[in-house]
Amino acid sequence: DAGIQSFCCVDQCNALMEALERSIAHPVASPGLIAELVEALPSDTVAAPRNLSSPLRWKLGTIAEQHGGHVPLHGRLFAQWMHHAFP
């Protein structure tokens, strides 16, 4: 069961990342752009459109502060953030 669940989660995560990558078309992006795109991005667990919570926006801003004002899409912190945005 764990193998099947992991495989399904990976597919969902990949689909969400691919959607963001297509929209952004750059390895980094501003937290505002990411927030706007994520708010419009539906998943199996989250309906869209939606408003991101203040803590999620704050964390995204914190990631950007650590990287010169932009969020690296393929960094560990952003991957963790995505798991909070799409539980």
Secondary structure as GFF3:
##gff-version 3
##sequence-region A 1 87
A	DSSP	alpha_helix	2	24	.	.	.	ID=ss1
A	DSSP	beta_strand	28	29	.	.	.	ID=ss2
A	DSSP	alpha_helix	31	39	.	.	.	ID=ss3
A	DSSP	alpha_helix	54	65	.	.	.	ID=ss4
A	DSSP	beta_strand	71	72	.	.	.	ID=ss5
A	DSSP	alpha_helix	76	85	.	.	.	ID=ss6
###
